[in-house]
Amino acid sequence: MRWMRAAGRGLLVAAVVVAGYAGVDVGGQGGADTRGRGPMTLVTAGDLTDYLSPLLDDWNSAHPDERVTLVELPDSADETRAQMISELRSGSDRFDVLNIDVAWTSEFAAAGWIAPLQRDRFPLKSFLRPVVDTATFDGRLYAVPYVTNAGLLYYRKDVLEREGEKPPRTWTELARQARTVAPRHGLDGYAGQFLPYEGLTVNVAEAVHSAGGSILRDDGERVTVDSAAAREALTFLADGVREGWIPREALRYKEEESRQAFQDGRLLFLRNWPYVHSDASAKDSKVAGKFGVVPLPGPNGPGTSVLGGSNLAVSSHSRHPASAADLIAYLTSERVQRQVLTEGSLPPVRADLYEDPELVRAHPYLPTLRQSVLSAVPRPKSPRYDQVSLAVQAVAQDVMALRQTPADAVERLARELAAISRGN
């Protein structure tokens, strides 16, 4: 996984704990250094691209009194989240800045584990517009976007060209091509991330939003999933399994399993994150030079992706919030964001980088990714997001295993989410 390739793939999970800076509204933490400056800890879920350390070396050279220590947690998003929460609940000041999965912002903010931030301290107007929404909760800014992500549709360009076909723009087109074209070329039709984990939540949320629906209202209190759009979304996924153009094997796929299936030349279509483009273009890839990428399709045209990525937040228990805020500003600067892409192969949050001719030549998927991010939506916002996600996964698993009808599944999910919102 490159920085936790999960629903929010591209997660640095950096915890740099901070308190008492003009850019951090912490309300005066007892025992905090009133100057708010000093050494920090940045905790990450396994920087497998090894680009982060040189960036921190640059910071440390320029700030010898505010050095950053990197702590790497497990690659698993669940394990990383559990360890971070354990430290935060205990009131520990071990960490300073949390680069948290975008889906965790609401939960961490509602629990009081991260401090609200002052909007004018950070270059939010320079970011892609939808990513800022992932960093807010209850109308306040609790984090700063650092890495973004949006789902893309990868397709076998060589196969579709031989068939005289264009890449699909709608679910009907995708289903037809996956059902008829793929078998003629010895391929399976379509796969996403359908194992019951966070990736399945993302795939379901994308289908629901693409059909014009939603799962929760933005405040996380009102359940909105009981809709015709949600039933249409789950029917699309169930039909794929029933009709065979979603292979049964795909029900066990996470990001890497699905990427490998596409890269090995076994799939016509794949929903996955931008990191796949680099891997599938490698010399040892069986599809290098043979694939293309387009926005996700929807029922009647381009669909809606769910935003992935990570946000940098300041721990409410940090002793050096001024230094932490400066570090966040550094990591979201134009120069560092460029390196996030060129050295880390991760999608930056700075809008202008997506139109840089040099970067587009090196990363030709950027215009498509920009289009997908600008039309993307956050995952459901809830102080109990982990429970929400588990409920979505359980219901979707039963639907795709053909154990429950989409209509019954939507009613069940609405009941379970209502209970979660009541704290039951």
C-alpha positions, 0 to 999 in steps of 0.5 A, spaced: 500 500 500 502 506 498 500 510 504 494 506 506 491 504 499 484 504 502 478 508 501 482 514 502 488 511 499 494 516 500 493 516 507 500 519 510 496 519 517 501 524 520 500 525 527 504 532 529 501 534 536 500 541 537 497 546 542 496 554 542 498 557 536 494 563 532 492 558 527 490 553 532 484 554 536 485 550 542 482 554 547 488 554 551 490 547 553 492 546 561 500 545 561 501 547 554 507 551 552 504 558 551 510 559 545 507 553 542 514 552 539 518 546 539 520 539 536 514 535 534 512 527 532 509 526 525 506 519 525 504 515 518 502 509 516 508 506 513 511 511 507 512 505 502 514 510 497 520 513 501 519 520 499 517 523 506 523 522 509 527 527 504 521 532 505 522 532 513 530 532 512 529 539 509 524 542 514 529 539 520 535 543 516 531 549 516 528 548 523 533 545 528 529 547 534 522 544 531 525 538 528 520 533 526 520 525 528 517 520 524 513 515 527 510 509 522 504 505 524 502 499 521 500 499 513 493 497 515 488 503 516 484 499 521 490 498 525 493 505 524 486 508 526 486 504 532 493 506 535 491 513 534 485 513 537 488 509 543 493 515 544 488 520 543 483 518 548 489 517 553 490 524 553 497 523 551 501 528 547 506 523 544 503 525 537 502 532 534 500 532 527 495 527 525 494 526 517 488 522 518 483 519 512 478 524 510 473 519 513 475 520 520 475 528 520 468 528 523 469 522 528 476 525 531 473 532 531 466 530 534 470 526 540 475 533 541 481 529 539 483 534 534 483 542 535 479 547 530 483 551 525 483 558 523 481 558 515 485 564 514 492 560 516 492 556 510 491 557 502 485 553 502 483 557 496 488 554 492 486 547 493 481 543 489 474 546 491 471 539 494 477 537 498 476 542 503 469 540 505 472 533 507 476 537 512 470 540 516 465 538 521 459 542 524 461 548 520 468 549 522 475 547 519 478 541 523 484 539 518 487 541 512 487 537 506 494 534 504 492 528 499 486 527 495 484 521 491 478 520 486 475 513 483 477 512 476 475 507 471 481 503 467 479 500 461 483 496 456 483 501 450 486 496 445 480 491 446 475 496 445 478 499 439 479 492 436 471 492 437 470 499 435 467 501 441 468 507 446 469 507 453 463 507 457 459 513 460 453 509 463 452 503 467 448 500 461 454 501 456 459 498 461 454 492 463 453 491 455 461 491 454 463 487 460 458 482 458 459 481 451 466 484 449 470 481 455 468 474 454 470 474 446 477 476 449 478 471 454 477 477 460 472 478 466 468 484 465 468 489 471 471 489 478 472 494 484 473 493 491 468 488 493 471 485 499 467 487 506 472 493 508 472 500 507 473 499 500 466 496 499 463 502 503 466 507 497 464 503 492 457 503 494 457 510 496 459 512 489 454 508 486 449 511 490 451 518 489 452 516 481 444 515 481 443 521 485 442 519 492 446 519 498 447 515 505 446 520 510 445 528 510 451 532 511 450 533 519 450 525 520 444 525 523 439 524 518 439 518 514 437 519 507 439 512 504 432 509 503 431 512 496 430 509 489 437 511 487 440 507 493 435 501 490 438 502 483 445 503 485 445 496 489 441 493 483 447 495 478 452 491 483 447 485 484 446 484 477 453 484 475 454 478 479 448 475 477 449 476 470 456 474 471 460 480 468 462 482 475 466 475 477 465 472 483 472 472 485 472 480 485 467 479 491 474 478 495 478 484 492 481 489 495 485 495 492 491 491 490 488 484 488 483 488 483 489 492 481 493 485 480 487 482 476 487 488 471 495 489 470 495 481 469 490 482 463 484 479 466 479 484 466 476 489 461 474 494 466 477 496 473 474 501 478 480 503 482 485 509 485 490 513 481 496 510 483 494 504 479 496 508 473 503 508 474 503 500 476 499 498 470 504 502 466 510 499 468 515 495 464 513 488 467 505 490 466 501 486 461 497 492 460 502 497 459 500 502 453 494 498 452 489 501 457 486 508 458 482 511 464 476 515 464 471 518 469 466 513 473 460 512 469 453 513 472 446 511 470 445 516 465 452 519 464 458 520 468 458 518 475 460 521 482 466 518 485 467 519 493 473 523 495 479 519 498 486 522 501 488 524 507 487 531 512 493 534 516 490 535 523 493 538 530 492 534 536 488 537 542 494 535 546 499 538 542 504 542 546 507 545 540 501 547 536 505 553 533 510 549 530 505 544 528 501 549 524 507 551 520 509 544 518 502 543 515 503 549 511 509 547 509 507 540 507 501 543 503 505 549 500 506 548 492 513 546 492 512 540 497 505 538 493 509 538 487 513 533 490 507 529 493 505 527 486 512 527 482 516 523 488 510 520 492 505 518 486 500 521 490 494 526 488 496 533 490 490 538 493 493 544 489 488 545 483 494 549 479 498 542 479 493 539 475 494 544 469 501 544 469 503 542 462 510 538 465 506 534 470 500 532 465 506 530 460 509 525 466 502 523 469 497 523 463 491 521 468 491 528 471 486 532 467 481 526 468 482 526 475 481 533 476 474 532 473 473 526 477 475 530 484 471 536 482 465 532 481 466 528 487 463 528 494 465 526 501 464 519 504 458 520 509 460 524 515 458 522 522 461 522 529 460 514 528 463 513 521 466 506 523 459 504 525 456 507 519 461 504 514 461 497 517 453 497 516 454 499 509 459 493 508 455 488 511 448 490 507 452 490 501 456 484 502 449 480 502 446 484 496 452 482 492 452 475 495 445 475 492 443 473 499 438 479 500 434 483 495 436 490 493 430 493 496 430 489 502 437 491 503 436 498 503 430 498 508 435 494 513 440 499 512 436 505 513 434 502 520 441 500 522 443 507 520 438 510 524 439 506 530 447 508 529 445 515 529 441 515 535 447 512 539 444 505 539 
